[in-house]
């Protein structure tokens, strides 16, 4: 089959890029020809520009000076993302034809998050002429709470899909009253791809000494405090990486692209994170970790994943002498394999 994927494949976001790569590799391994429909959402491209004058227009000159110093690092991180996109992802030609695909898979990632897409983007909701093309979502995600004024639009758009799957159980429960079609809950593509593939991409250590990795998408002082306490207890250094280059980063990590991101997780002795994909790659690489639950209404994805993996105790809101004993990775892998097989069964229905 010829399969097109519609997702945030050009977003300079570690989770977005790596989930895209993973789904491509899984489908290709099944004998399909797979490419990303190179739809360039103008809203997303604007978010990830490496240079913007707006960052320099600030009443506080110190912030403008800081931004000026960050520019070389921004450019390096940007270039590393671009290299990964060009080197690892198969992109459609600019003049793609949606009807030329046997199947179009929309997702994973938050492709249905109308805040990110500035309203309902028809491309991510399958709102185009299908003809004989199968349209399916895979592990689509969205806002944790669906606003009442968006439900009628979602009801209409879900009619465009032949198969529907989402990443979170809570999202399924909210969508169920809006469609008579079955909705599957499947794993993020990063958990579909086998561990050996991720180990290969991890590469040799970028950092020679032992370290704890603190990875944050939403920076939080509680997470930073927990990481410092564990680093002191284990007597090893702390390395900080943030999804935003202007937040908590160290010199060794600040310019990290997707491959450097994987490397930092692969070789860490311990991970503290406030991120869904930070939790994913701690699990993939069998690195002991804590996911810090921030109780800010955005924890559902992490809590759901920890539950799927039998690791609910690794989600914490404070560090009070929690056990640092090894995780039984054999049991975790068994849990993950069950949900992985269920997710593969979903894909096998149409490809």
N, C-alpha and C positions, 0 to 999 in steps of 0.2 A: 504494500500500500504506500501511497504518497501521503504523508502526514504533515500538516502545517501546525505549528504551535504559536499561539497568541499569548504573550505574557510580557512582563516587564524586563525583557532580555537586554535592554540598553540602559537600564537603571544602574548607576554606579553605587550599588548597594550589595554587600557581600551575600546576603541571603538570596536576593533576587537573582543575581548572576549564577550562583551555585545551584539553586533549585532548577533553573532553566537548563544548565549543562547536564544535570543529573537526569532529567526527564528525556532529553535528547539521547543520552547514552543508553538508557533503559530501552527506549523504543527502537533504537538502531540495533541493539543486540538481539531484538526479536525479528530482525530481517526487514524492517521497514526503511523506506527512504524518508528521512526526517529533516525538516528545515524550519527555521523561525521565520514566520511572516514578518518582514521587516517594517512593521508599522511603527512609526516614530511619533509617539504622543507628544505634542508640543509642550504640554504641561510638565511631563516628566523630564524631558530634555532640558527645560529651563531650570528645574531644580538642581540638576547635576552638572551645570556648567562650571568649569574650573575657575573662570574669571568673571567677575561681575563688579561693575562700578558701585553698585548699591552697598557692597560690603565696606567701602571706604567712606561713604557718606554718613558720618557719625559725629555727634556733638563732642564725644570724648575722643580726643586725638590719640590717646593711648591705644584705643581699640583699633583705630586706623593703622597705627604703626605695627601693632600685632599682626593685623591682616597682611600688611606688606611683607613681613618676615615669613608668613605662612605660605606665600605665593609659590615659591619653588617646591615646597612639599605638596601643595595642592596639585601642581602640574604633574609631579612624579606619580602621585596616586592616580590621577586621572589617566595618565599614559598607561599605567599598569592595567587598569580596568579595560581600556581600549584594546590593548594587546591581547588580553584574555578573550574579549569578545570576537576579535578578528581571527585569533588562532584556534580557539576551542569551539566556537559556535558556528553552525552551518546556517548562513543567512540567505533568504530569498533575494531574488533580483528586485531592484527598486520598483519595477513594473509588475508586481505580483498579481496573480489572478486567483481570488479566493475560491472560485468554482473549479480550479484545476486540481484541487486536493480531494482525495478520497475521504479524508477525515480532517477536521480542524479541532484541535484540543485547546481550550481556553483555560489558562492557569498553568502552574500553581500561582501562589503569592496572592496579594490582596487586590486582584484584578477587579473585584466588585466593590472596592472601597471608593465610594463616590466623592469622598473628600480628596483622595489622592488624584482622581481623574477629573476633578472639577465638574461633578455631575455624572449622569449616565453616559458613558462613552459607548456608542453603538457597537464598536468593534469588539469590545470585551463582553458584550451581552449578546453576541451572535445576531445582531440586528441588520442582516444583509441577505441578499438573495442566495439561498443555499443550493437550489436544484437538487442534485443527487449527493451532495456532500453531507457526511455525518457530522453533526456539531455536538461536541461533548465538553463538559467542564471537568478538569481534574484538580482536586484539592483547592478549589477556589476559596478565597477567604474575603472577608469584608470587615466593616465596623463591628465591634462586639455587640452593640445594640442597634437594631434596625429602626430608624426613625419612622413613626407612623405615616408621615406624609410621603414616604418613599415606597410604601408597600404596594400601592396600585401599579406603579411603574415596574417594580420587580416582578409582580404577577404577570404582567404583559410580556416582559423580556424572557422569563423562564420558559415560555411557550416556544422559544427559538431552539431549545436544546432537546436533542434526542436522548441524551444521557446526562445526568447531573450528579456530581460528587463535590463535596466540600471537605475542608481540612479539619473543621472543629464540630464537635457534637452540638454545641450550643447554637451554632449557625444553622445546622440541620433543623433543629427544633423550631427555630424562628421562621425558616423557609417552608416547612411542611404545610402550614395552613394556606400558603400562597400558590401551591401547585398540586395537581393530582398525580404527578410523576414520582417514581421512587427516587430517594436521595441517599446516596452512599456517603459514608465518612471514610476517607482514605488518608494515608500518610503523606506527608510532604515528600516530594521527589528525592530530596537529599537522603531520605531513609530507604528509598526504593533501590538506589544504586548500591552495589555490593561494597563491603568495607575495603576489600583489596584495592579497588580502583581509587578510593580516597587515600589509602596509604601510599600508593604510587605518586599521587599528586602532592602529598605532604612534603616530600623531598628531605634533604639533609638539614639538620638544625641551623637556623639563622643565628641563634643565640647559643653560645658555647656552654654557659653556666646553667644550673637548674633555676627554674623560675615558676612563679605563679602568674597566670594570666588573668587580668581583669578585663573583660570585654563588656562594653555597654553601648546600647542604642539610646536608652534614656539614662543619662548620667544621674547618679544618686549618691549622696554622701554616706548613706547606710551601707550600700554595696562597697564603697571604697573603704569604709571602716572595717567591714568584715574581711575584705581581702588583706588589709594590713595586719589584722589579728592572726589570720591563718599563716601569712608569710612569716610573722614573728614566731609562731608556734613551730613551723616547719624549718625555720632558720634558712630561708632562701629568699631571693630577691623577687620583687613585684614588678611586673611589666604591664603597663596599661595600654589598651587599644580602644578607641571609640569609633563608632560609625561616622561621627562628625570630626573633621580634622581640627576644628578649633576648640575641642573639648579635651578630655583626659587622654593624652597620648604621650608615649615616650619617644625619644629620638630614634630608637631602634625599630619602632613600630608605626610611626606616624604616616609614612608613605606607603603603607601596605596595600597591595592590590589583592585580588582573590587568592592567588597562589601563596602569597606571604601570610594572608589570613589563615589558610589551611595549615601552613607550616607552624605558625605560632600555637595553634591548637594541638597539632600532632605531637609536638615535643614538650608541651607544658607538663609540669608535675601535678598541677592542680589548676582548676578554672573556677572563677567566680564570675557570674554574668547576669545581666538583666535583659536577656535577649532570647527569643525563640530559637534562632539558628545557632546562637552560642550554646544553648542546651543541646541542640541536635548534634553539633560536631564534638562536644564533650562525650556524648554517647557513642558516636561513630568511632572516635579514636580511643575509646575506653580510658578516658582521663577522669579521675575523680573530680567532682564539681559540686557547687551549690548554685542554684538559680535563685536569685533574690526576688521575692514576691513583693512588689511595691504597693499593692493595694490601691492602685490608681485607676482601676477600671480597665486595664490593658493586660491583665495577667492570664486571661482565659486560655490563650494559645499554649503558653508554657505549662500551665496546670494540666491541661488536657494531654499534652505530650508526656509529662511525667507520669500521669496515671496510666497511659498506654504502655509505658516502659516499666511499670512496676516500681517507680522511683519517686513516689510522691513525697517521701521524707527528705528528698534533696531540694525541695522548694522551701526556703526559709525567709523569714522577715527580720530576724535578728540572730546574732551569733552568741549563743549561751552554752558554751562547752558542748556543741554538737559533736558527735563522734566523727572522727576522720578515718575510721576503719575502711578497708578496701571494699569496693562495690563488687558484688557477685555478678560479673559481666556475663557469665554463662546464662544465668537466669534472665538478665536483661535482653540478651540476644534472642532468647526463646520468645519473650514477649514481642519483641520487634518483628521477628520472623512471622508470627501469627498475623499481625496487622499488615505486614508487607504482602503476604500471600493473598489476603483479602483484597488488598489494593490491586494486585496483579490480576485477580479474577475480574475485577471491575473493568480494567483495561481490555481484557481478553473478550469482553462482550462485543466490542466494535473494532478492535485492532489486534 
